[in-house]
């Protein structure tokens, strides 16, 4: 038998009106009541009738998501959380992979009222998107955007704090010869992680062993570590701009018989799935994909309901996950 909104109301012990408000993203519902409704929806596996809602409201019931790639476990986790959270409110998530739009090009998800709202995950050329979304009156939210001036409706990670935490961890272990290998300069995360790293060392009057700019690729870490090995000068510790770079560093060191962390400690960033599968297990900064996804979905729902009148930026802290690659046995 198909579950109805009345079943959800009965299960949660709340009124149909309250359930309806939760489904429509209204911010006037108390948080404990909102959670009761969401728990009941999950338990009953309730799915609102999207077609009926669309006819009644004049909306599509679809939220668009534009992402640069899905070959990234962090992005995968954010998308999963977005999909689950929006589904609880009766929305379908339409995903498009795109590197950006030109100033005179319209992305198909933005055209012809195909979506009620749009989420941009780590967008490139974000100004062009924002200009077109504003022109068409489509509510949007940015996740991990590149330009601070576009933080009005955004969820960002405090990458400065993450870089500072990574360097501080290595400094607290007694390391003073610390290198940093970072990704492409066009990414805000690259700049902020490097700035946090530099600030932590500067606070202790220490100069970095080397700061190397490149790409968020395994080969970047591998080739850099190989260069150090060939020159016969290794840092005591490495802060890699992401887990891929860290993996490359560890591969090169282990090939050369250099022990991690006994001779060189390594810290990554992101906490990809591979981080806990490596030997040694990788110390890294975790970006909480669940919090990021929920915060972005909630912000967009509040924009759609009219609850959110003024823009805001939510900045989420990364978490240092300490594993074997920095702790000597």
C-alpha positions, 0 to 999 in steps of 0.5 A, a space after each residue: 500500500 502506498 504511503 501517504 502524507 497522512 501516514 507520515 503525520 501519524 508516525 511522527 505524531 505531528 500534523 499534516 500541515 507540519 509535515 507539509 512545511 517540512 517537505 517544502 523546506 519551510 524554516 518555521 518548523 522547530 528543529 526537533 519536529 523537523 527531525 521527527 518528520 524526516 525520521 518518519 519519512 525515512 522509516 516509511 520510505 515515503 516519496 512525495 508525488 512529484 507530478 502532483 506537486 509540480 502541477 499544484 505549484 508550477 514547479 518542476 520538482 527538480 534540483 540541478 547539480 553541476 559538478 566538474 567531475 565525479 571521479 573524486 570520492 569527496 565529490 561522490 560523498 557530497 552528491 550522495 548526501 545532497 541526493 538523499 537530503 533533497 529526496 526527503 523533501 520530494 526533489 529529484 537531483 539532476 546531475 551534469 558534468 561540466 567544466 564551465 560555461 563561456 560568457 555567451 553560452 547557456 548550460 542546458 540545465 539553466 535553460 527553459 525552466 528545467 530546474 527549480 534551483 541549482 547547486 554548483 559543486 567546486 565550479 570553474 568560471 563561476 561568474 558566468 554561471 552566477 550571472 545567468 542564474 541571476 538573470 533567469 531568477 534561479 535560486 542557487 548555492 555554491 559549494 567550494 567556490 573559487 572566488 571569495 566575492 561569490 560567497 553570498 550563497 555558499 558552503 565553503 571549507 576552511 582550508 586555511 585552518 586545514 593547512 594550519 592544522 596539518 603543519 601544526 601536527 607535524 611541528 608538534 611531532 618535532 619536525 622542522 624540515 617540512 615541505 608542502 606540495 600543492 595543487 593548481 593555483 586556480 583553486 581557492 583550496 590550493 591557495 588557502 591550504 598553502 597560506 595556512 601551512 605557511 602561517 603555522 611555520 611562520 608562527 614558530 619562526 621556521 622556513 619551509 624545506 620547499 613549497 612545490 606547485 603542480 597538480 592534484 595528481 599522484 604523479 605530482 607527489 611521485 615526481 617531486 619525491 623522486 627529485 628529492 631522492 636523486 638530489 640526496 636531500 629529503 625533508 623530515 615531513 611532507 604536507 601534501 595538498 591532497 591524498 593523491 599527491 600524498 600517495 605519490 610521495 609515499 610510493 616514491 619513498 617506499 620504492 627507495 627504501 625510505 620508511 614512512 613515518 620513521 624517516 619521512 612523515 606524510 600528511 594528506 588532505 581530503 580523506 579519500 577512501 584510499 587514505 585508510 587503505 594505504 600502508 601505512 594508513 594516511 594521516 589526512 584532513 577530512 572534509 566532512 561531506 555529510 555536513 557540506 551536503 546537508 548544509 547546501 541542501 538546507 540553504 537551497 531549500 530555504 531559498 526556494 521557500 522564501 525563508 532565506 531573504 539575505 545571503 550568507 556563507 557557511 564555513 565548515 571546519 576540516 578534521 585532522 585524522 591522525 593515522 600511521 603515516 605520521 606516528 612512529 610505532 
